[in-house]
Amino acid sequence: MFYTRDPSRETYANLIDKTAAYITSELGQSLQSEGDSTYDALKSDGGKSTVASVKVEMPKPDSAPVDTPTRISRLVSVTIDVTGKRPNRMVLPLLITLVPEGTSWVISDLNGGTGP
């Protein structure tokens, strides 16, 4: 959801808001305060990005914290199609950490690629 972007129709803050059910509020605040130069570049190019596929795998040994009953890590590879002045297809590898919150698991940390 985070990498399906249309800057002509939504602000970066709107993009973060629509993912709120899937991330911790701390991660949302961090994303908002850090900004996203790739979102700005996509906006400047008059482009959009769409997620074409997502692959979820166990991370390589010693590359992520060990899973516990209250924290798991996964390697998520997101394939994204970009339109605009510089159309492209890219694969972003992301190491995500999930924690239980209420009755579901949410993303508490994300490290890795940069995207459109």
C-alpha positions as CSV (number, residue, x, y, z in Angstrom):
1,M,0.0,0.0,0.0
2,F,2.8,2.4,0.9
3,Y,4.5,2.0,-2.6
4,T,1.3,2.5,-4.6
5,R,1.6,6.2,-5.0
6,D,0.0,9.0,-7.0
7,P,1.4,12.3,-5.8
8,S,-1.0,14.2,-8.0
9,R,-3.9,12.9,-5.9
10,E,-2.5,12.4,-2.4
11,T,0.1,14.1,-0.2
12,Y,2.8,12.2,1.6
13,A,0.9,12.6,4.8
14,N,-2.2,11.1,3.2
15,L,0.0,8.1,2.0
16,I,1.2,7.5,5.6
17,D,-2.4,7.9,7.0
18,K,-3.8,5.2,4.7
19,T,-1.2,2.8,6.0
20,A,-1.9,3.6,9.7
21,A,-3.7,0.3,10.4
22,Y,-0.6,-1.6,9.4
23,I,2.1,0.3,11.1
24,T,2.8,1.5,14.7
25,S,2.1,5.1,15.4
26,E,5.9,5.6,16.1
27,L,6.8,4.3,12.7
28,G,4.2,6.6,11.1
29,Q,5.6,9.6,13.0
30,S,9.1,8.6,11.9
31,L,8.1,8.3,8.3
32,Q,6.4,11.7,8.4
33,S,9.3,13.5,10.1
34,E,11.9,12.1,7.9
35,G,10.0,12.8,4.6
36,D,10.7,10.8,1.4
37,S,12.8,12.2,-1.4
38,T,11.7,9.5,-3.7
39,Y,8.0,10.6,-3.2
40,D,9.1,14.1,-4.1
41,A,11.0,12.9,-7.2
42,L,7.9,10.9,-8.3
43,K,5.8,14.1,-7.9
44,S,8.3,16.2,-9.9
45,D,8.3,13.6,-12.7
46,G,4.5,13.6,-12.9
47,G,4.6,9.9,-12.2
48,K,2.8,7.2,-10.3
49,S,4.0,4.0,-8.8
50,T,2.1,0.7,-8.6
51,V,3.1,-2.5,-6.8
52,A,3.3,-5.3,-9.3
53,S,4.3,-8.1,-6.8
54,V,5.4,-8.8,-3.2
55,K,7.6,-11.6,-2.1
56,V,8.0,-12.4,1.6
57,E,10.8,-14.6,2.9
58,M,12.7,-15.4,6.0
59,P,15.8,-13.2,6.3
60,K,19.2,-14.8,5.9
61,P,20.7,-16.1,9.2
62,D,22.3,-13.3,11.3
63,S,20.8,-10.6,9.1
64,A,17.9,-9.8,11.4
65,P,16.8,-10.2,15.0
66,V,15.7,-13.7,16.0
67,D,12.0,-14.2,16.0
68,T,10.3,-14.2,19.4
69,P,6.7,-14.5,20.5
70,T,6.5,-10.6,20.5
71,R,8.6,-9.8,17.4
72,I,9.2,-11.2,13.9
73,S,11.4,-10.1,11.0
74,R,10.8,-10.8,7.3
75,L,12.5,-9.9,4.1
76,V,9.9,-8.3,1.8
77,S,10.9,-7.7,-1.9
78,V,8.5,-5.3,-3.5
79,T,8.4,-5.0,-7.3
80,I,7.2,-1.6,-8.4
81,D,6.3,-0.1,-11.8
82,V,6.9,3.6,-12.1
83,T,5.4,5.9,-14.7
84,G,6.3,9.5,-15.5
85,K,9.3,11.1,-17.1
86,R,11.5,8.2,-16.1
87,P,9.4,5.0,-16.3
88,N,11.0,2.0,-14.6
89,R,10.5,-1.3,-12.9
90,M,12.4,-1.8,-9.6
91,V,12.7,-4.3,-6.9
92,L,13.0,-2.9,-3.3
93,P,14.3,-5.3,-0.6
94,L,12.9,-4.3,2.8
95,L,13.7,-5.9,6.1
96,I,10.6,-5.4,8.2
97,T,9.9,-6.1,11.9
98,L,6.4,-6.8,13.1
99,V,5.0,-6.7,16.6
100,P,1.6,-7.6,18.0
101,E,-0.7,-4.7,18.6
102,G,-4.2,-5.4,19.7
103,T,-5.4,-8.4,17.7
104,S,-3.1,-8.1,14.8
105,W,0.6,-7.8,13.9
106,V,1.9,-4.4,12.6
107,I,5.1,-3.1,11.2
108,S,7.2,-1.4,13.8
109,D,10.4,-1.0,11.8
110,L,11.4,-1.0,8.2
111,N,14.9,-0.9,6.7
112,G,16.0,-1.1,3.2
113,G,15.5,0.1,-0.3
114,T,14.4,3.5,-1.5
115,G,11.4,3.6,-3.7
116,P,9.4,5.8,-6.0
